Amino acid sequence: MFSHVILGADDIAEAKRFYDAVLGVLGVPEGVVDEWGRVFYAHAGGRFGITQPINGEPASFGNGSTLGFLAASPEQADAWQAAGVAHGGTAIEDPPGVRHATGGRLLYLAYLRDPWGNKLCALHRIG
């Protein structure tokens, strides 16, 4: 359904350090900075980018928005969150753990905000 997702950041070098760390835990290769100064990550058919806002205004987060990344295990989701906090992110919501989803499904979720306030989630589907 999606071709790519892009979030804004005011400091691309800082964003690259943060996302190299959290996405590296998930097995995503380091981001590549393109000729326009944006950083892109490619993994398992998906593309994720970080850019300074093209309107020249400061980067801001979307209230009510969450960007989720797949984790292969609960341990990987925990490591993802720890890497994020170690690189300037903030742990939010309840501590990582099992949550009940629709249809009786179980999910393991870990949440954090990146240094620009974007809400992120590592999700592992149980069973």
N, C-alpha and C positions, 0 to 999 in steps of 0.2 A: 504494500500500500504506500509506503513512504520511499522517497528517493534519497532524502537526506534530512538532517536536523542541524540547525546552526544556532548557537547562542552567542550573545555579546559579552565582551570583556574589554575593560579599559587598558589592560596591560597584557599584551599577547605573550610576552616572554614568561610572565608569571602564570598565565593561564596554561601555557604549554607545560610548564613544570608540574602544575597541579594535575592536569589531565593525563600527562605521560605516566604519572604515579598511579592514579586511580584506575585508569584504563589498562595499564600494564599488568595490574593484578588480575585482570580479566583475560589476559592473553592478547590484548590489542597491541600491535606494534606502535612505536613512537610516532607522534604526529609529525607531519611535514608542513613546513611553512612555504606558502606559494608566493608568487611574484607580487601579490597585492598585500602581503603581510598577514594573511589569514593562516590558521593552522588547521589541517585536516587529518582525520583518522579514518582508515578503511579497514574493515574486518567483517568477515562472514557475509559479504554482500551489502553491508551497510556503510554509510558515510556520515561522519559527524564533524562539524566544523566550529571554530571559534573565530569571531571577527570583531574588530572595533565597529561600533555602529556607523553606518555610512552617512547618517544625517549629522554627524559631529557631536551629538549629544552624549552624555555619559551612558554607559551600559546600565540596564536595569533588568530586573527579573519580572516574569509574568506571574501576577498574583493568581493562584489557583492552578498553576502549571507545574507538572512534574515530568522529568525526563528519566525513563527507566532503562537500566542496562541489565542484561541477562547475566546471572552468575551460575556457575556449574555446580555449586554446592553451598550450603550454609557457611562453611568455613571460608570460602572464597568471598562471599558477601561480607562477612566480618572483616576480612583482610582489606577489602575494598574500602569499607568505611574507615578503618584505621589509617589507611594510606591517605584518604581524603583529609582527615583531621590533622595528620602529621604534616600536610602540605597546605595548610591555611583554610581548610573547610571547617564547618561546624556541624557536629552531630545534632540531629533534630528528631522530633517525634518520639515514640517509645523506643527503648533499646532494640537492637536487631532481634528478630525472633519470628516465630510462626504466627501467621494471621489466617483467619478464616475468610475465604472468598466465596463468591456466589457459586451455587451448585455443589456445595459441600467440599470444594477444592481447598487445599492447604497451600499457602505460600510462605516462604521465608523472605522477609524484607528487612533491608537496612537503609536508612535515610541519612542524607546530609545536605547541607547547602554549600555550594562552591564559594570562593571568595567574593563573588559578585551577587550573591543571594539567590542564584538559581537552585531550585529544589531538585535533587537527584535521588534516585533509588536504585539499589541493587536487588534484583528479584531472582529467587530460585523457586521453581515449581516443584513441590514435593509430590512424589508418586506419579 
